[in-house]
Structure formats: structure tokens, C-alpha cells
């Protein structure tokens, strides 16, 4: 084998190795690009909106949680407050459920019906926009979302998680009622009872020595 042939062979080997190294990149490029797009969207929204709350199903952002709840109910037919109340979700239950919904959306899966052949976030949004209130009437079984892994936020700085503790409207009403009852009780006069003490009758002073003239004369 000549020197030229040997160099040519080595060059072909180098090209083959380079091709093998780059092949997975071409195959996975679409998948990676879609994931990068999702992550960039989340980061951009977090950076640009600061303390705002991002919708569970679209890119709408709000300055406070109640506006988001109204948007979810009116635009997406999803009454998050009612879901929390009906399922008696405590604070950590709410955290898990929200992170579960976020994760499903991230994976382009409908959290409600489990439809997993959408393959893109655009398709998921279209699917959700075509759904009505009945679609969200029943959430997935608790065993699907009540897991420790969903205590970890799907993405950083999810301000919706900070709002969860104030979501139960009836909780505030109940607390207010208790406070009023406490105030009324505190204004009532307080009666103090002392145990093991028996009250005595007042003394009879009609036969007092002070009324005896002889005693009074001696005292003077």
C-alpha cells in the first residue's frame, strides 16, 4: 500500500467517525429543538413578567392570582378553585396537582383525558381550546398526581405556587366568622369562679356589744 493510499484510508476513517458522531444530532434535532423552545418560552416569560402568574394552558400572564383563576374559568373552562374545593386539597395537595398539570403540559399531554399523541405544544393548545367544561369536569385519579415527585416545581419561579395558600374562598369566610365570634365573646363580662370556697352569711349585728350602754360608757 502506498503512502497516498494509506493517508486516503485514514482520512476516510476520520470522516466516518465524524459522521457517526453527528448522526444522533440530526435524528434528535427536532426533539431537542421543541424542548429548547418550551424551556426558552418558560424562561422568557419568567424573566419578562417578574412576579406575574403564568397560565397553565397558554402563554397568558397576570399580575395576581385571582385574575388567572378568572382566565382559567372563562377561557379554558377550568374552575381551579372548584376543583380544589371538591377534592378537599390541602396546601401540599395543591402544589402537587399544579406541578402535575405543568408537567403534563410540558410533555404535550392533556392532563385531563390523558391524550398523548399530540406531539407538540401547539397541538395541545388546540386540543384544549376545543374542549368544554365537561372535559375538565373530572380530574385524573389522585394516585396519578399525589406523588412526592410533584412537590418539585416543573420550572423555576412559578408564582402560581405562592398563590395557592389563598385559593380557598370559603377558608377566609370561615376564619372571619371565627374572629367575629371571638370578638363578641371577649366583650362579654367575665365571671371568675373560685373552687372550694363557700360563701358565708353576713354577721347579725343586732346583739353587738357596741350597743350596750355600759360598754360604751367605759370606752369613753
DOKOLKE-597020 format. One record per residue (C-alpha): x, y, z; residue in one letter. Coordinates in steps of 0.02 Angstrom, whole numbers. Example, Ala and Ser with C-alpha at 12.3 -4.5 7.8 and 13.67 -1.06 7.14 Angstrom:
residues 2
<east=615 | north=-225 | up=390 | type=A>
<east=684 | north=-53 | up=357 | type=S>
//
This chain:
residues 220
<east=0 | north=0 | up=0 | type=X>
<east=70 | north=169 | up=-49 | type=X>
<east=86 | north=317 | up=67 | type=X>
<east=-53 | north=408 | up=-28 | type=X>
<east=-171 | north=260 | up=-11 | type=X>
<east=-134 | north=246 | up=175 | type=X>
<east=-166 | north=432 | up=202 | type=X>
<east=-326 | north=419 | up=100 | type=X>
<east=-387 | north=274 | up=205 | type=X>
<east=-354 | north=367 | up=366 | type=X>
<east=-446 | north=519 | up=300 | type=X>
<east=-598 | north=411 | up=259 | type=X>
<east=-594 | north=337 | up=434 | type=X>
<east=-594 | north=512 | up=508 | type=X>
<east=-743 | north=561 | up=400 | type=X>
<east=-836 | north=403 | up=451 | type=X>
<east=-806 | north=438 | up=635 | type=X>
<east=-865 | north=617 | up=615 | type=X>
<east=-1022 | north=558 | up=525 | type=X>
<east=-1061 | north=433 | up=664 | type=X>
<east=-1038 | north=568 | up=795 | type=X>
<east=-1155 | north=689 | up=708 | type=X>
<east=-1291 | north=564 | up=657 | type=X>
<east=-1383 | north=564 | up=825 | type=X>
<east=-1385 | north=754 | up=819 | type=X>
<east=-1481 | north=751 | up=654 | type=X>
<east=-1602 | north=620 | up=719 | type=X>
<east=-1637 | north=708 | up=884 | type=X>
<east=-1630 | north=886 | up=820 | type=X>
<east=-1819 | north=908 | up=803 | type=X>
<east=-1850 | north=838 | up=977 | type=X>
<east=-1714 | north=945 | up=1056 | type=X>
<east=-1772 | north=1099 | up=963 | type=X>
<east=-1950 | north=1077 | up=1028 | type=X>
<east=-1888 | north=1054 | up=1207 | type=X>
<east=-1774 | north=1205 | up=1192 | type=X>
<east=-1919 | north=1308 | up=1126 | type=X>
<east=-2026 | north=1260 | up=1277 | type=X>
<east=-1886 | north=1297 | up=1400 | type=X>
<east=-1845 | north=1462 | up=1316 | type=X>
<east=-2029 | north=1512 | up=1321 | type=X>
<east=-2039 | north=1473 | up=1506 | type=X>
<east=-1876 | north=1567 | up=1544 | type=X>
<east=-1926 | north=1717 | up=1437 | type=X>
<east=-2095 | north=1730 | up=1522 | type=X>
<east=-2016 | north=1716 | up=1694 | type=X>
<east=-1885 | north=1849 | up=1657 | type=X>
<east=-2001 | north=1970 | up=1570 | type=X>
<east=-2151 | north=1955 | up=1686 | type=X>
<east=-2059 | north=1957 | up=1853 | type=X>
<east=-2190 | north=1922 | up=1987 | type=X>
<east=-2332 | north=1882 | up=1867 | type=X>
<east=-2427 | north=1718 | up=1863 | type=X>
<east=-2423 | north=1612 | up=1704 | type=X>
<east=-2575 | north=1515 | up=1641 | type=X>
<east=-2575 | north=1325 | up=1650 | type=X>
<east=-2629 | north=1304 | up=1469 | type=X>
<east=-2569 | north=1455 | up=1369 | type=X>
<east=-2443 | north=1596 | up=1373 | type=X>
<east=-2558 | north=1723 | up=1458 | type=X>
<east=-2483 | north=1809 | up=1611 | type=X>
<east=-2567 | north=1901 | up=1754 | type=X>
<east=-2511 | north=2015 | up=1893 | type=X>
<east=-2608 | north=1923 | up=2027 | type=X>
<east=-2685 | north=1752 | up=2055 | type=X>
<east=-2870 | north=1796 | up=2053 | type=X>
<east=-2856 | north=1862 | up=1875 | type=X>
<east=-2778 | north=1697 | up=1824 | type=X>
<east=-2920 | north=1599 | up=1905 | type=X>
<east=-3047 | north=1701 | up=1808 | type=X>
<east=-2949 | north=1674 | up=1647 | type=X>
<east=-2941 | north=1485 | up=1675 | type=X>
<east=-3128 | north=1478 | up=1706 | type=X>
<east=-3185 | north=1592 | up=1565 | type=X>
<east=-3058 | north=1549 | up=1429 | type=X>
<east=-3015 | north=1367 | up=1465 | type=X>
<east=-3175 | north=1314 | up=1556 | type=X>
<east=-3068 | north=1254 | up=1702 | type=X>
<east=-3125 | north=1306 | up=1876 | type=X>
<east=-2969 | north=1277 | up=1978 | type=X>
<east=-3045 | north=1345 | up=2138 | type=X>
<east=-3192 | north=1223 | up=2124 | type=X>
<east=-3076 | north=1077 | up=2086 | type=X>
<east=-2977 | north=1116 | up=2244 | type=X>
<east=-3135 | north=1128 | up=2348 | type=X>
<east=-3218 | north=971 | up=2277 | type=X>
<east=-3062 | north=866 | up=2304 | type=X>
<east=-3026 | north=938 | up=2477 | type=X>
<east=-2848 | north=980 | up=2429 | type=X>
<east=-2734 | north=1041 | up=2567 | type=X>
<east=-2587 | north=1156 | up=2528 | type=X>
<east=-2466 | north=1017 | up=2478 | type=X>
<east=-2603 | north=930 | up=2377 | type=X>
<east=-2625 | north=1091 | up=2278 | type=X>
<east=-2437 | north=1105 | up=2249 | type=X>
<east=-2429 | north=926 | up=2183 | type=X>
<east=-2582 | north=949 | up=2072 | type=X>
<east=-2519 | north=1111 | up=1993 | type=X>
<east=-2347 | north=1036 | up=1961 | type=X>
<east=-2430 | north=882 | up=1887 | type=X>
<east=-2530 | north=989 | up=1765 | type=X>
<east=-2375 | north=1090 | up=1721 | type=X>
<east=-2276 | north=930 | up=1689 | type=X>
<east=-2411 | north=855 | up=1578 | type=X>
<east=-2419 | north=1015 | up=1476 | type=X>
<east=-2229 | north=1014 | up=1463 | type=X>
<east=-2240 | north=838 | up=1390 | type=X>
<east=-2381 | north=891 | up=1271 | type=X>
<east=-2507 | north=777 | up=1356 | type=X>
<east=-2683 | north=828 | up=1406 | type=X>
<east=-2685 | north=814 | up=1596 | type=X>
<east=-2874 | north=783 | up=1597 | type=X>
<east=-2905 | north=649 | up=1466 | type=X>
<east=-2725 | north=586 | up=1450 | type=X>
<east=-2717 | north=612 | up=1261 | type=X>
<east=-2532 | north=586 | up=1223 | type=X>
<east=-2521 | north=585 | up=1032 | type=X>
<east=-2517 | north=774 | up=1012 | type=X>
<east=-2326 | north=784 | up=999 | type=X>
<east=-2318 | north=974 | up=1009 | type=X>
<east=-2370 | north=1113 | up=1123 | type=X>
<east=-2466 | north=1197 | up=982 | type=X>
<east=-2570 | north=1039 | up=957 | type=X>
<east=-2602 | north=1029 | up=1144 | type=X>
<east=-2665 | north=1208 | up=1148 | type=X>
<east=-2780 | north=1171 | up=1001 | type=X>
<east=-2846 | north=1015 | up=1089 | type=X>
<east=-2880 | north=1113 | up=1249 | type=X>
<east=-2962 | north=1258 | up=1156 | type=X>
<east=-3085 | north=1137 | up=1076 | type=X>
<east=-3131 | north=1062 | up=1247 | type=X>
<east=-3276 | north=1121 | up=1354 | type=X>
<east=-3313 | north=1120 | up=1540 | type=X>
<east=-3363 | north=936 | up=1535 | type=X>
<east=-3187 | north=893 | up=1477 | type=X>
<east=-3118 | north=957 | up=1642 | type=X>
<east=-3265 | north=901 | up=1750 | type=X>
<east=-3167 | north=754 | up=1818 | type=X>
<east=-2982 | north=768 | up=1855 | type=X>
<east=-2866 | north=615 | up=1849 | type=X>
<east=-2866 | north=494 | up=1994 | type=X>
<east=-2770 | north=556 | up=2146 | type=X>
<east=-2645 | north=413 | up=2127 | type=X>
<east=-2581 | north=495 | up=1967 | type=X>
<east=-2536 | north=664 | up=2041 | type=X>
<east=-2524 | north=640 | up=2230 | type=X>
<east=-2340 | north=594 | up=2225 | type=X>
<east=-2186 | north=663 | up=2312 | type=X>
<east=-2102 | north=699 | up=2145 | type=X>
<east=-2233 | north=833 | up=2109 | type=X>
<east=-2179 | north=934 | up=2260 | type=X>
<east=-2035 | north=991 | up=2149 | type=X>
<east=-2086 | north=1135 | up=2033 | type=X>
<east=-2090 | north=1095 | up=1847 | type=X>
<east=-1998 | north=1258 | up=1814 | type=X>
<east=-1918 | north=1390 | up=1923 | type=X>
<east=-2006 | north=1542 | up=1992 | type=X>
<east=-2182 | north=1475 | up=1968 | type=X>
<east=-2276 | north=1614 | up=2058 | type=X>
<east=-2438 | north=1516 | up=2050 | type=X>
<east=-2368 | north=1405 | up=2188 | type=X>
<east=-2350 | north=1558 | up=2300 | type=X>
<east=-2533 | north=1600 | up=2274 | type=X>
<east=-2601 | north=1427 | up=2318 | type=X>
<east=-2624 | north=1461 | up=2504 | type=X>
<east=-2753 | north=1596 | up=2468 | type=X>
<east=-2856 | north=1499 | up=2341 | type=X>
<east=-2994 | north=1433 | up=2454 | type=X>
<east=-3126 | north=1569 | up=2464 | type=X>
<east=-3227 | north=1483 | up=2598 | type=X>
<east=-3073 | north=1470 | up=2707 | type=X>
<east=-3065 | north=1659 | up=2726 | type=X>
<east=-3252 | north=1671 | up=2762 | type=X>
<east=-3240 | north=1537 | up=2895 | type=X>
<east=-3091 | north=1622 | up=2975 | type=X>
<east=-3183 | north=1790 | up=2976 | type=X>
<east=-3333 | north=1712 | up=3062 | type=X>
<east=-3222 | north=1639 | up=3196 | type=X>
<east=-3140 | north=1807 | up=3226 | type=X>
<east=-3309 | north=1895 | up=3246 | type=X>
<east=-3368 | north=1763 | up=3369 | type=X>
<east=-3207 | north=1783 | up=3467 | type=X>
<east=-3229 | north=1972 | up=3474 | type=X>
<east=-3409 | north=1957 | up=3536 | type=X>
<east=-3355 | north=1835 | up=3670 | type=X>
<east=-3211 | north=1946 | up=3725 | type=X>
<east=-3332 | north=2092 | up=3754 | type=X>
<east=-3441 | north=1992 | up=3874 | type=X>
<east=-3412 | north=2020 | up=4063 | type=X>
<east=-3308 | north=1883 | up=4136 | type=X>
<east=-3364 | north=1787 | up=4290 | type=X>
<east=-3225 | north=1712 | up=4394 | type=X>
<east=-3265 | north=1554 | up=4491 | type=X>
<east=-3151 | north=1502 | up=4635 | type=X>
<east=-3154 | north=1319 | up=4681 | type=X>
<east=-3178 | north=1254 | up=4861 | type=X>
<east=-3235 | north=1422 | up=4931 | type=X>
<east=-3404 | north=1425 | up=5024 | type=X>
<east=-3486 | north=1594 | up=5046 | type=X>
<east=-3544 | north=1645 | up=5221 | type=X>
<east=-3698 | north=1740 | up=5279 | type=X>
<east=-3666 | north=1920 | up=5339 | type=X>
<east=-3650 | north=1934 | up=5530 | type=X>
<east=-3800 | north=1985 | up=5636 | type=X>
<east=-3754 | north=2149 | up=5724 | type=X>
<east=-3918 | north=2172 | up=5818 | type=X>
<east=-3843 | north=2100 | up=5980 | type=X>
<east=-3673 | north=2185 | up=5963 | type=X>
<east=-3582 | north=2237 | up=6123 | type=X>
<east=-3562 | north=2409 | up=6046 | type=X>
<east=-3747 | north=2438 | up=6079 | type=X>
<east=-3728 | north=2402 | up=6267 | type=X>
<east=-3733 | north=2573 | up=6361 | type=X>
<east=-3615 | north=2511 | up=6498 | type=X>
<east=-3483 | north=2459 | up=6370 | type=X>
<east=-3499 | north=2624 | up=6277 | type=X>
<east=-3478 | north=2720 | up=6441 | type=X>
<east=-3318 | north=2626 | up=6485 | type=X>
<east=-3248 | north=2657 | up=6310 | type=X>
<east=-3273 | north=2843 | up=6330 | type=X>
//
